[in-house]
Each structure stands twice: as C-alpha cells, then as structure tokens.
Amino acid sequence: MHRPHPEIDPQLLSETEEQRELRTVLRDFFAEVSGPEDVRKQAATPRGYDETVWARLAGEIGVHALAVPEEYGGSGFTFAELAVALEEAGRALYCGPLLPTVVLTPHALLTSGDRQACERYLPRIADGTLTATVAGFLDDVLGIGAEPTGAGPVLRGAADFVLDGAGADLILVRAQTPDGPRLFTCEPAPDTCVRTPHRVLDETRRQARVEFHGAPATPVGESGEVAAALDAGLAALAAEQVGGSGHALDATVGFAAQRHQFGRPIGSFQAVKHRLADVLVALEAARSAATYATACVALGSPQLPVAASAAAAVCSETFRLATAEYVQLHGGIGFTWEHPAHLYVRRARSSEVLFGTAQQHRVRLAELVGLATRSAA
C-alpha cells in the first residue's frame, strides 16, 4: 500500500533563471528549424528527422547531455532542465527521437548500475553521435528471449511499435532468461535484426517492428527492472504534452483575436471565451502535474510512480482537449491538410496511448494509493 512521504520543497517546482534562458534559446531554435513545413519535410525523410538539426541540438545547445552525469560525458544538470527542452520540443512537434535516446535509454542504463555500459554508451548519447531506443519494456509477457551460446548471449523473438526502432544505433532490450527478465544491449546488424517501419498515425514519431534472429547481445546490470525508466518516460511525455497543449492554446487565442464574424473578433463571443478558458484551466493543471512528476524524477523521490501516472492521465486528456479546440475554433481552415492543427491532433492521439491510456494510469493510481484494495474489500 502507498504511504505518504515528505513533500517536495515548493521552490523546486519553480522555474530557475537558467531554465528560463534555456527555454528562450530552445524556442528560438525550434522556430528556426521546426516550423510546420519543416516538420512535414523531416517526417518524410528516411530517418524521420533532420540529422543536421539533431547534431546542432546536441552540439550547439547540449540538450542530449543535460541529464547525463559529468562522469559519463554529460553536463551534470538534472531532469528538470531536460524537461524544459522536452516541453519546447513538444511545442514545436520536433521529430528527432529525444524520448527514446535522451530519456528512456540513459535512465535505464543509469538505474541498472552497470558502469561499463554507461561508460560505453552515455558519452556518445550525450554528444549526439549515438541514437538509442528500448524494446520489451512495456511487455508483461516478453516476446524476446536471450539464449546462451559459446560466443555470448543472443536474442530471439520480436518487439512491436519500438520508438525509432528502424533507425536507432543501439537497442536496450528487456529479454527473458532462465533466471527471469534481464536487460541487454544490442547494436543491430541487418543479418540478425530485421527492422520493419510501421505506418503510424503520428508520422513525427517513428515506430517499427524489430525481430531478433540470433542477434548478439551484452547483459546490462543484474535485473530486468525498468519501472523507474518508464516512470521517467511518463514524466518526459507529460512535459511534451504540456508543450503541445500550450502551442494549441496560443495559436487558437491568436486566431480568435484576428478572425472576425458579425463585425467582431470571434474571441469576444462568450461561448468562445468559455471554451478557451476551459483549455487554459486544464493546461495549468497539466503543467502542475508535469512539473511535480519532473521534480520527482530529478530528486529520485519515492512519490515518482504516483506522480508519473497522475501526470500521464491529466496531460493526455489536456492535450486531447487543446488539440480538439485547436481544430474546432479555427473553423474550416482547421480541418485542412495545409493547416498544422492535424499534426498536433495526431501527436496527441498517439501520445495518449504510448505508455498506457489515461484509464490504465487511473487504475494504477488506485492500486498505488490503496483504493483498489479497499474497493475490492
């Protein structure tokens, strides 16, 4: 049963001057390289993103290194700074694989306690020369097994809907062994790893089926525990969703101030004001939930599972609401392919099922705080 823990200092939930400066730099950067037309063009490339922009994001701004410890080539900041970058990336619908490469893989490697694996991979993730993803983290029944051979373990089986699965240089795999689940690193080769891209609703976030046919692998850590990495992923996704929701609201408010009907801006009509106010209220709640989840990741708080699932439920529904109003309140233009609103709708719909639905996270919350047990009794 969940038990209360000391509250996080409210000051840690406020944005610092450094974080505000980072936000300003990133917003300017994404305005330059990730406008609606840039998003469409990058999503249509073989990798799904512009590798030059990826390198600039790592080299000029240092986003990839923000939450990586200095001993592994990182900047030694915290997840709070990384969350700022993720929010701005979500606001611009940036196509690069930040979520699997910069959040899930590093967090899983660090929590595994395997220094050799961290020393081998984290410096290259931090400098932007290595892209990475994870497979098998969400599966209750693992579809991948590790078999021992004279040359070391090999992987057999498949994982579906792997983020950036077709392009990642490294795959961190949770596979079944005779002693239970365990983590392995795999640098995929065409002869032992077949990667098939999926056509998905949100083309700005590539996914693929990955099949292992005796792929050489290296064990990582001593267990297959990935709950902390997944919770960090939920917090990261929540930050993205807040950014996307913020863009949708700002764009809709701007349009409502300019579009005239009956000789008045449509934003002056009470019905429109109420709908925009509802989005604003939902956005502030989502921002609070995401910020708290971020603080829990940054501080290693035992409250993280509760905070992560709460953020997932709240931010998913806020993003859905904000993008629905983005389309509706833009009128006819909002329903066209030329307008970027549908790109945000796609991201909202794909994000809300990426690591479990809002309903699934409510069930998890009930279990964490003991409500499910009391209800059943």
N, C-alpha and C positions, 0 to 999 in steps of 0.2 A: 504493500500500500504506500502511496506517495505521502511523504511527511514534509512539513514546511521547513524551509531553510532561510537563513538571514537574507534580508532584502539587499538587492544591489544598490549601491550608492546612486541616487538620482543624478548626481553630477556626471557620472559616467555615461548617462543617456543623452547628454547634451553634446552638440557638435563642437569640436575644438576649432581654433583658428586654422590650424594646419589642415584639418579635414575640409573646412570651407574653401581654403585655397586650392586643395586638390579637386574639389567639386567644380570650381570655376575653370581650372585648367582642362579638366576632362570634358566639361560641357562644350567648351570652345573647340576642343579636339574632335569630338564626335560630330559637332555641327559642320566641321570641315570635311570629314571622311565618311560619315554615316547618315547622310540625308536619305529621304525616301528613294530617290533614284539610285543612290549608292547601294542601299540595302538590296534592291531588286537585282542590280548587276552582280553584287557579290554573292548573293544566294544562288545565282545561276552558274557560277564558276565551278570547276571540278571539285575544289576543296570546300566550297560553300562560303568562303570568306577571302578577303584580300590579304595575302601573306605579307605584303609590304606594310599594310596598316597594322597587322599583328606584330611585326618586328618593331615598328615605331612605338606601339603601345608599351612594349616591353623595354625598349631601349631609351626612348625619349622621356617617358613618364614613369616607367618602372612598376607598372601595375602588377605584373606577374610575380614580382619579388616582394610585394608589400607584406604578406603574412608568412613569408618563409624566414626562418631564423637566420641570423647573420652567419652562424657556423656552417650553414649549407648554401651560402652564396646569396642570401636574401637581404632585405632591407631591415628586417627585425621590427617592423611595425606590428599592428595587430589586425585581427579580423574586422575591427571597426573601420579601419582605413580601406580595407578591401571591399567592405560593404558599400562604401561611398562610390567606389569605382563600378561595382555591380549595379547600383541604382542608376548611375548615369548611363551605363551600357544598356540597361533595360529601357530607359527613357528613349534612347536612340535606336533601339532594336539592333544593336550591334551583333553581327553574325559570327564573330570568332568564338571558338569553343572555350570560353572562360570558365564556365561552370564545371566541366569535367577536368580541364587541365589545371586550373588555378585554385579550385576549391576541393573537389572530391578526391582527386589523386593525392595531392600534398597532405591533406588532412588524414587520409587513411595511412599514408606512409609514416607520418609523424606519430600517430597514435599506435602504430604497430610496434614501435620501439626498436625497429631494425635500423641501426645506424649505417650499416653498409649500404642498404638500399637507399636510404636518404642521401648519403654522400654520392651515390652513383647517379641519381636522377634529379634531385631537387635543384642543384645548381643549374642544370640545363633547362628545367622548367622556369626557374627564376629569370634566366636571361632570354627566354623566348625561343630557344633553339629546339625544344622538345615539346611536342603536344602529347597529351595523355588522356586516357579515359578509364572507366571502370566497367566491369561486367560481372553479373551474378550477384550484385549487392542487394537487389530487391527480391530475389527469388527465395521463397520458403522451401521449395523443392528444387535443389540445384540441378541444372541441366548440363553441368560441366563437371567432369571428374579428372583427377590427377592420377596418373599411373607411374609407378617407379620403373625405371629402366637402368641399365648399366651406365648410361651417359647422363643420368639425372631424370627428374620427373618430366612427363609430357602431358599435355592437356588434350582431352577428347570431349566432344559434346558441342553445344551451341548456346548462345545467349542472343535474345532478340531485343530490338529497339535500344541498342547501345548508342549513347550520345557520341557523336563524331566517330562512330565505330569504323567507318570506311577509311578515315584519313589519319587517325591517331598513330603516332610513332611507338607508343607504349600502351599496353593494356594491363591494368591491375585487375586480376581475376580472382574471384572467390569461388573455389572449386571444392568438390567433395573428395575426401581421402578416407582411408580405413579408420582413421582416428577422429573423423569429423571434418567440418569445413575449415579451410585454410586459405590464406592469401598467397598468390603467385604473381610475379611479373612476367610478362610475355612481350617480346619485341616481334610483332607478327611478320612472317615471311609468306609470300604467295603460295608456296608449295605445301605449307602446313596450316595455313589460316585463310579461309575463304571469307571475304567480307562483301556483303551484298547491300548496297544502299536501299533504303526504303523511300518510297514517295509518301511523304507525310504532310499533314495539314499545314504545319508551320515550316516553310522551307528555309527560314532563317536559323533553324536549329536542326542540323542534320542528325539522322539516326540510321542505324544499319543492323543487319543480322550478321553475327560473327560466328563462324563454325571452325572449331579446332579439330584438326586431323593429325594428332601426334605432334602438336606444337611444343617445342622445348620451352621449359618454364623454370623459374627460380623461386624457391619458397621465400616468403616475407614474414617475419615475425613468428610467433608461436601459435597464433589462433586465427580464426576467420571472423573475428568480431569487427563489425563495420557500423554499428549503431551510431557511434559518435560522428563518423564521417557523413552518414546520411542526415543526421540532425543538422550538421553544418551546411550540408547541401540545401536543406529546407530553409534555413536562415538566409542563405545566399539567394535562393529563388525568391523568397519573400522580398528581399531588397530589390531585385529585378522587377518584381510585380509592382512595387510601390513606384519605381521609376516610370514604368509604362503607364500606370494609372495617372501619375502626375502629368505626363505628356498629354494623355487623352483629355483630362480636365482642362488644362491650359489651352489646348487647341480649340476645344469646344467653347470655352468662355470667350476667346478671341473672336471666333466666328460669330457667336451670338451678339457681340458688341458691334459687328460690322454689317451683318445681314439685316436688311430692313423688310418689314411687312407692314402694310397699312400705315406707311409713313413713320414707323418707329423701329428701332433696333429690336430684334426678337428677344434679346436678353432683358428687355424692360417688361416683358409679359410675366405675370406672376407664376403661371404654370411652368415656364422655362426656368425662372429663378428657383423654384422649389426643387426641380429635378437636379439642377446644378448644385444646389445646397446639399441635397442628399448624397451626391457624389463626394462633395468636399468633406462631409461628416464621416463617410465611410473611409475616405483616404486618410484622414487624420487618425482614425482608429487603426487602420492598417499600418501606418507609419509607426505608431506607438508599439504595435505588436512586433513589427520587424526590427525596430531598434532594440527592444528588450531581448529578442532572440539573438541579435548580433552581440549584445553585451554578454549574454550567457556563453556564447562561443568564445569570445575574446578572453573571458575570465575563467573558463573551464568550470562554469557553475553547474552544480547537480540539478539545477532547475531547467537545464537545456532541453530535455525531452518534452517537458510540458510547454516551454516557450516556443519550441520549434513547431510542434503540432498546432498550437494556437495561432501562430503566425501563418502557417500553411492554410488553415481554414479561413482566417479573416482576409488575408491578402489575395487569395484565389478568388473569393467572391467579390472583393472590391474591384479587382482588375476586370472581371467579367462585367460588372455593373458599369464601370467607367467606359469600357470599350463599346458596350451596347448604346450608351448615351452619345458617345463619340459619333457613331453611325447615325442614330436616330435624329439628333439635333442638328446634324449637318444637312438634313433633308435629302433631296435626290442625289447631290454630289457625293454624299457619304456612302452611297451604295455602289459607286462606280469602281472599276479596277484602277482607274487613274489616281484616285484619292488614296492616301496611305492608311485610312482607317481600317480597312480589311486586314492589313498586315498586323495591326495591333490586336484585332479580334482573333486572328489565328494564333498569335503568341499567347493570348490569354487562355484560349481553349486548350492549347497543348500544355501550357504550364500547370493548369489546374489538375491534370491527371499524371504529371510527370513522376512524382514521388508519392502518389496516393491521392485520392479525392478528398474534398473537404469533409465529406461524410465519414470516410475512413479515419481521418485525423480526429474527428469528434469522438469516434468510438475509442481511439487510442487515448485521448484525453480522459475520457470517462474511466478507463482502466487505470491510468496513471494516478488519478486522484481518488480512486476507490469507489466512484459512483456506480460502476458496472457491477461490482461485488455486492454493494448494498442493495441495488435494484434487484439483482438476481435472488438475494436472500428474501 
